[in-house]
Amino acid sequence: MVYRWTGGSDWSEVWTPPGPRFTDVWASADGNHAFVVRDQDTEILHWNSSSGWERLFGTHEGHALHGIAGDDATGDVWAVGSEVLHWDG
């Protein structure tokens, strides 16, 4: 399950696509974006508060992603593993 802080003292559950567990996550400080690695470390999903989930990337068999990190100041997100991936919106 994924929950989003909505301010004050409230959390709201965010619908997540069915599938394997998330193995790493990075969320923007403004709460409008989240990026997750899942599916045995081979897929990246992006959640946008206005449009929901989208699949950004699926690696080739034998490749794996091990972590994801971002920078709120620049809007860049990086995923690393057997490949290095960059997202800038």
C-alpha distances in whole Angstrom, upper triangle without the diagonal:
4,7,10,13,16,19,21,19,16,12,11,7,7,8,7,10,10,11,11,9,9,12,13,12,15,15,18,19,20,16,17,16,13,14,12,14,13,15,17,18,19,17,16,14,15,13,16,16,19,18,14,14,17,17,20,21,21,23,26,26,27,26,23,21,20,19,19,20,21,24,24,27,28,25,25,22,23,22,24,24,27,27,27,25,26,24,26,25
4,7,10,13,16,18,16,14,10,9,6,5,7,7,11,12,13,13,11,10,13,12,10,12,11,14,16,16,12,13,12,10,11,11,13,13,16,18,18,19,17,15,13,13,11,13,13,16,16,12,12,15,16,18,20,21,23,26,27,28,26,23,20,20,18,17,18,18,21,20,24,25,21,22,19,21,20,22,24,27,26,25,23,23,22,23,22
4,7,9,12,14,13,10,6,5,4,6,9,10,14,15,17,17,14,13,16,15,12,13,11,14,14,14,11,12,12,11,13,13,16,17,19,22,21,23,20,18,15,15,12,13,12,15,16,13,14,17,19,21,23,24,26,30,31,31,29,26,23,22,20,19,19,19,21,20,23,25,22,23,20,22,22,25,26,30,29,28,26,25,23,24,23
4,6,9,12,11,9,6,5,6,7,10,12,16,18,20,20,17,15,18,16,13,13,10,11,11,11,7,9,10,10,13,14,17,19,22,24,23,24,21,19,16,14,11,12,10,13,15,12,14,17,19,20,23,25,27,31,32,33,30,27,24,23,21,19,18,18,19,17,21,22,19,21,19,22,22,25,27,30,29,28,25,24,22,22,21
4,6,8,8,6,5,7,9,10,14,16,19,22,23,23,21,19,20,18,15,14,11,12,11,10,7,10,12,12,16,17,20,22,25,27,26,27,25,22,19,17,14,14,12,15,17,16,17,20,23,24,26,28,31,34,35,36,33,30,27,26,23,21,19,19,19,17,20,22,20,22,21,23,24,27,29,33,32,30,28,26,24,24,22
4,7,8,6,6,7,10,11,15,17,21,23,25,26,23,21,24,22,18,17,14,13,12,10,8,10,13,14,18,19,23,24,28,30,29,30,27,24,21,19,15,14,11,14,17,16,18,21,24,25,28,30,33,36,38,39,36,33,30,29,26,23,22,21,21,18,21,23,21,23,23,26,27,30,32,36,34,32,30,28,25,25,23
4,6,6,8,10,13,15,18,21,24,27,29,29,26,24,26,24,20,19,15,15,12,11,10,13,16,17,20,22,26,27,31,32,31,33,30,27,24,21,18,17,14,17,20,19,21,25,27,28,31,33,36,39,41,41,38,35,32,31,28,25,23,22,22,19,21,24,22,25,24,27,28,32,34,38,36,34,32,30,27,26,25
4,6,9,12,15,17,21,23,27,29,31,31,29,27,28,26,23,22,19,18,15,14,14,16,19,20,24,25,29,30,33,35,34,36,33,30,27,25,22,21,18,20,23,22,25,28,31,31,34,36,39,42,44,44,41,38,35,34,30,28,26,25,25,22,24,27,25,28,28,30,32,34,37,41,39,37,35,33,31,30,29
4,7,10,14,16,20,22,26,28,29,29,27,25,27,25,22,22,19,19,17,16,15,18,20,20,24,24,28,29,32,34,33,35,32,30,27,25,22,22,19,21,24,23,25,28,30,31,34,36,38,42,43,43,41,37,34,33,30,28,26,26,26,23,26,29,27,29,28,31,31,34,36,40,39,37,35,34,32,31,30
4,7,10,13,16,19,23,24,26,27,24,23,25,24,21,20,17,18,16,15,13,16,18,18,21,22,26,26,29,31,31,32,30,27,24,23,19,19,16,19,21,19,21,25,28,29,31,33,36,39,40,41,39,35,32,31,28,26,26,25,25,23,26,28,26,28,27,29,30,33,35,38,38,36,34,32,30,30,28
4,7,9,13,15,19,21,23,23,20,19,21,20,17,17,15,16,15,15,12,14,16,15,18,19,22,23,26,28,27,29,26,24,21,19,16,17,14,17,19,17,18,22,24,26,28,30,32,36,37,37,35,32,29,28,25,23,23,23,24,22,25,27,24,26,24,27,27,30,32,35,34,33,31,30,27,28,26
4,6,10,12,16,18,20,21,19,18,21,20,17,18,15,16,16,15,12,13,15,14,17,18,21,21,24,26,26,27,25,22,19,18,14,15,12,15,16,14,16,19,22,24,26,28,31,34,35,36,34,31,28,28,25,23,23,23,24,22,26,27,24,26,24,27,27,30,31,35,34,32,30,29,26,27,25
4,6,9,13,14,17,18,16,15,18,18,16,17,15,17,18,17,13,14,14,13,16,16,19,18,21,23,23,24,22,20,17,16,13,14,12,15,15,12,14,17,19,22,24,25,28,31,32,33,31,28,26,25,24,22,22,23,24,23,26,27,24,25,23,25,25,28,29,32,31,30,28,28,25,26,24
4,6,10,12,15,16,15,14,17,17,14,15,13,15,17,16,12,12,12,11,13,13,16,16,19,21,21,22,19,17,13,13,9,11,9,12,12,9,10,14,16,18,21,22,25,28,29,31,29,26,24,24,22,20,20,20,22,21,25,25,22,23,21,23,22,25,27,30,29,28,25,25,22,23,21
4,7,9,12,14,14,13,17,17,15,17,16,18,20,19,15,14,14,13,14,14,16,15,17,20,20,21,18,16,13,13,10,12,11,13,12,8,9,12,14,17,20,20,24,27,27,29,28,25,23,24,22,21,22,22,25,24,27,27,24,24,22,24,23,26,27,29,29,28,25,25,23,24,22
4,6,9,11,10,10,14,14,13,15,15,17,20,19,16,15,14,12,12,11,13,12,13,16,17,17,14,13,10,11,9,12,12,14,13,9,8,10,12,15,16,17,20,23,24,25,24,22,20,21,19,18,20,21,23,23,27,26,23,23,20,21,20,23,24,26,25,25,23,23,21,23,21
4,6,9,10,11,14,16,15,17,17,20,23,22,19,18,16,14,13,12,13,11,11,15,16,15,12,12,9,11,11,14,15,16,13,10,8,9,10,13,15,15,18,21,21,23,22,20,19,20,20,19,21,22,25,25,28,28,24,24,21,22,20,23,23,25,24,24,22,23,21,23,21
4,7,9,11,14,16,16,19,20,23,25,25,22,21,19,17,16,13,14,11,10,14,15,15,13,14,12,14,14,17,18,20,17,14,11,13,12,16,16,16,19,21,21,23,22,20,20,21,21,21,23,25,28,28,31,31,27,27,23,24,22,24,24,25,25,26,24,25,23,26,24
4,7,9,12,14,15,18,20,23,26,26,23,22,20,17,15,12,12,8,7,10,12,12,11,12,11,15,15,19,20,22,19,16,13,14,12,15,15,14,16,18,17,19,19,17,17,18,19,19,22,24,27,28,31,31,27,26,23,22,20,21,21,22,22,24,22,24,23,26,24
4,7,9,12,14,17,19,23,25,26,23,23,20,17,15,11,10,6,5,7,10,11,10,12,12,15,16,20,22,24,22,18,15,15,14,16,15,14,15,17,16,17,17,15,15,15,16,17,20,23,26,27,31,30,27,25,22,21,18,19,19,20,21,22,21,23,23,26,25
4,6,9,11,15,17,20,23,24,21,21,18,15,13,10,9,6,7,8,10,12,11,12,12,15,15,19,20,23,21,18,15,16,15,17,16,15,17,19,18,19,18,15,14,14,14,15,18,20,24,25,29,28,25,24,20,20,17,18,18,20,21,21,21,22,22,25,24
4,6,7,11,13,17,19,21,18,18,15,12,10,6,6,4,7,8,8,11,10,9,10,12,13,17,18,21,20,16,13,14,13,14,14,14,15,18,18,19,17,14,12,11,11,11,14,17,20,21,25,25,22,20,17,16,14,15,15,18,18,19,18,19,19,21,21
4,7,11,14,17,20,22,19,20,17,13,11,7,6,5,8,8,7,10,10,10,11,14,15,19,21,24,23,19,16,17,15,16,15,14,15,17,17,17,15,11,9,8,8,10,13,16,19,21,24,24,22,20,16,15,12,13,13,16,16,17,16,18,18,21,22
4,7,10,14,16,19,17,17,14,11,8,6,5,7,11,11,8,11,11,10,11,12,14,17,19,22,21,18,16,16,15,15,14,15,15,19,19,19,16,12,9,8,6,7,9,12,16,17,21,21,18,16,13,12,10,11,12,15,16,15,15,16,16,19,19
4,7,10,13,15,13,14,11,7,6,4,6,9,13,14,11,13,12,9,10,10,11,14,15,19,18,16,14,15,14,14,14,16,17,20,21,21,18,15,12,11,8,6,8,10,13,14,18,18,15,14,11,11,10,12,14,18,17,16,15,15,14,16,17
4,7,10,12,10,11,9,6,5,7,9,12,16,17,14,16,14,11,11,10,10,12,14,17,18,16,14,15,15,14,15,17,19,22,24,24,20,17,14,13,9,6,6,7,10,11,14,14,12,11,9,10,10,13,15,19,18,16,14,13,13,14,15
4,6,8,7,8,6,4,6,9,12,15,18,20,17,19,16,13,12,10,9,10,11,15,15,14,13,15,16,15,17,19,21,25,27,27,24,21,17,16,13,10,9,8,10,9,13,14,11,12,10,12,13,16,19,22,21,19,17,15,13,14,14
4,5,5,6,5,6,9,12,15,18,22,23,21,22,19,15,14,11,10,10,11,14,15,15,15,16,17,16,19,22,23,27,29,29,26,23,20,19,15,12,10,8,8,6,10,11,9,10,10,13,15,18,21,24,22,20,17,15,13,13,12
4,5,8,8,10,12,15,18,21,25,26,24,25,23,19,18,15,14,13,13,16,18,17,18,20,21,20,23,25,27,31,33,33,29,26,23,22,18,15,12,10,9,7,10,12,11,13,13,16,18,21,24,27,26,23,21,19,17,16,15
4,6,8,10,13,16,20,23,26,28,26,27,24,20,18,15,13,11,10,13,16,16,17,19,21,20,23,26,28,32,34,35,31,29,25,24,21,17,15,13,12,8,11,13,11,14,14,18,20,23,27,30,28,25,22,20,17,16,15
4,6,8,11,14,18,20,23,25,23,24,21,18,16,12,10,9,8,11,13,13,14,16,19,19,21,24,27,30,32,33,30,27,23,23,20,16,15,13,13,11,14,15,13,15,15,18,19,23,25,29,27,24,22,20,17,17,15
4,7,11,14,17,20,23,25,23,23,20,17,14,10,8,6,5,8,10,10,12,14,16,16,19,22,25,29,31,32,29,26,23,23,20,17,15,13,13,11,14,15,11,14,14,17,19,22,25,28,26,24,21,18,15,14,12
4,7,10,14,16,20,22,20,20,17,13,11,7,5,5,6,9,10,9,10,11,13,13,16,19,21,25,27,28,25,23,19,20,17,13,12,10,12,10,13,13,10,11,11,14,15,19,22,24,22,20,17,15,12,12,10
4,7,10,13,16,18,16,17,14,10,8,6,5,7,9,12,12,10,9,11,12,12,14,17,19,23,25,25,22,20,16,16,13,10,10,10,12,11,15,15,12,12,10,12,13,16,19,22,20,18,16,15,12,13,12
4,7,10,13,15,13,13,10,7,6,5,6,9,12,14,14,11,9,10,10,9,11,13,15,19,21,22,19,16,13,13,11,8,9,9,12,13,16,15,12,11,8,10,10,13,15,18,17,15,12,12,10,12,12
4,6,10,12,10,11,8,6,5,7,8,12,14,17,16,13,10,11,10,10,11,12,14,17,19,19,16,13,11,11,9,7,10,11,15,16,19,19,16,14,11,11,10,12,14,17,16,15,13,14,13,15,15
4,7,8,6,7,6,5,7,9,12,15,18,20,19,16,13,12,10,10,9,10,11,14,15,15,13,10,7,8,7,7,11,13,17,18,22,21,18,16,12,11,8,10,11,14,13,13,12,13,13,17,17
4,6,5,6,5,6,8,11,13,17,19,22,20,16,13,13,11,12,11,10,11,14,14,15,13,10,9,10,10,11,14,17,20,22,25,24,21,19,16,15,12,13,13,15,15,16,15,17,17,20,20
4,5,6,6,9,10,14,16,20,22,24,22,19,15,14,12,13,11,9,10,12,12,13,12,10,10,12,13,14,18,20,24,26,29,28,25,23,19,18,14,15,14,15,16,17,17,19,19,23,22
4,6,8,11,13,16,19,22,25,27,25,22,18,18,15,15,13,11,11,12,11,11,10,8,9,10,12,14,18,21,25,27,30,28,26,23,20,18,14,14,12,13,15,17,17,20,20,24,24
4,6,8,11,14,17,21,23,26,24,21,17,16,13,13,11,9,9,11,11,10,9,5,5,6,9,11,14,17,21,23,26,25,23,20,16,14,10,10,9,11,12,13,13,16,17,21,21
4,7,10,14,17,20,23,25,23,20,16,15,11,11,8,6,5,8,8,9,7,5,6,9,11,12,16,18,22,24,27,25,22,20,16,14,11,11,10,10,11,12,12,15,16,20,20
4,7,10,13,17,20,21,19,16,13,11,8,8,6,4,6,10,11,12,10,9,8,11,11,11,15,17,20,22,25,23,20,18,14,13,10,12,12,13,12,13,12,14,14,17,17
4,7,10,13,17,18,16,14,10,9,6,6,5,6,9,12,14,16,13,11,9,11,10,9,12,13,17,18,21,20,16,14,11,11,9,11,12,14,13,12,10,11,11,14,14
4,7,10,13,15,13,10,7,6,5,6,7,9,12,16,17,19,16,14,12,14,13,11,13,14,17,18,21,20,16,15,12,13,11,14,16,18,16,16,13,13,12,14,13
4,7,10,12,10,8,6,5,6,6,9,12,15,19,21,22,19,17,15,16,14,11,13,12,15,15,18,17,13,13,10,12,12,16,18,20,18,17,13,13,10,12,10
4,6,9,8,5,4,7,9,10,13,16,19,22,24,26,23,21,18,19,17,14,14,14,16,15,18,18,14,15,13,15,15,19,21,24,22,20,17,16,13,14,12
4,5,5,5,6,8,11,12,15,18,21,25,27,29,26,24,21,22,19,16,16,15,16,14,17,17,13,14,14,17,18,21,24,26,24,22,19,17,14,14,11
4,6,6,9,11,15,16,19,22,25,28,31,32,29,27,24,25,22,19,18,17,18,15,18,19,15,17,17,20,21,24,27,30,27,26,22,20,17,17,14
4,6,10,12,15,16,20,23,26,29,32,34,31,29,26,27,25,22,21,19,20,18,20,20,17,19,19,22,23,27,29,32,29,27,24,22,18,17,14
4,7,8,12,14,17,20,23,27,29,31,29,27,25,26,24,21,21,20,21,19,22,21,17,19,18,21,22,25,28,30,27,26,22,21,17,17,14
4,7,10,12,16,18,22,25,27,29,26,25,22,24,22,19,20,19,21,19,22,22,18,19,18,20,20,24,26,28,26,25,21,20,17,18,15
4,7,9,12,14,18,21,23,25,23,21,19,20,19,17,18,18,20,19,22,21,18,18,16,18,17,21,22,24,22,22,19,18,15,17,14
4,6,9,12,15,18,20,23,20,19,17,20,18,16,18,17,20,20,23,21,17,17,15,17,16,19,21,22,20,19,16,16,13,15,13
4,6,8,11,14,17,19,17,16,15,17,16,15,17,17,20,21,23,22,18,17,15,15,14,17,18,19,17,17,14,14,12,15,13
4,7,10,13,16,18,16,15,13,16,15,13,15,15,18,19,21,19,16,14,12,12,11,14,16,17,14,14,10,11,9,12,11
4,7,10,13,15,12,12,11,14,14,13,15,16,19,21,23,21,18,15,13,12,10,12,13,14,11,12,9,11,10,14,13
4,7,9,11,9,10,10,13,14,14,17,19,22,24,26,24,21,19,16,14,12,13,13,13,11,13,11,13,14,17,17
4,6,8,6,7,8,12,14,14,17,19,23,25,27,25,22,20,17,14,11,11,10,9,9,11,10,14,15,18,19
4,6,6,8,11,14,17,18,21,23,26,29,31,28,26,23,20,18,15,14,12,10,10,13,13,17,18,22,22
4,6,8,11,15,17,19,23,25,29,31,33,31,29,26,23,20,17,16,13,11,12,16,16,20,21,25,26
4,7,10,13,16,18,22,25,28,31,33,31,29,26,23,20,16,14,11,9,11,15,16,20,22,26,27
4,7,10,13,15,18,21,24,27,30,27,25,22,19,16,12,11,8,6,7,11,12,16,18,22,23
4,6,10,12,16,18,22,25,27,25,23,20,17,14,10,8,6,6,7,10,11,15,17,21,22
4,6,8,12,15,18,21,24,22,20,17,13,11,7,6,4,6,7,8,9,12,14,18,19
4,7,11,14,18,21,23,22,20,17,14,11,8,6,5,8,10,10,11,14,16,19,21
4,7,11,14,17,19,19,17,14,11,8,6,6,7,11,11,10,10,12,14,17,18
4,7,11,13,16,15,13,11,7,6,4,6,9,13,12,10,9,10,11,13,15
4,7,10,13,12,11,9,6,5,7,9,12,16,14,11,11,10,10,12,14
4,6,9,9,7,6,4,6,9,11,15,18,16,13,11,9,9,10,12
4,5,6,6,6,6,9,12,15,18,21,19,16,14,11,11,10,12
4,6,5,7,9,12,15,18,22,25,22,19,17,14,12,11,12
4,6,8,11,14,17,20,24,26,24,20,18,15,14,11,13
4,5,9,12,15,18,22,24,21,18,16,12,11,8,10
4,7,10,14,17,20,23,20,17,14,11,8,6,7
4,7,10,13,17,19,16,13,10,7,6,5,7
4,7,10,14,16,14,11,8,6,5,6,9
4,7,10,13,10,7,6,5,6,9,12
4,7,10,8,6,5,7,9,12,14
4,7,6,5,6,9,12,15,17
4,5,6,9,12,15,18,21
4,7,10,13,17,20,22
4,6,10,13,17,19
4,7,10,14,16
4,7,10,13
4,7,10
4,6
4
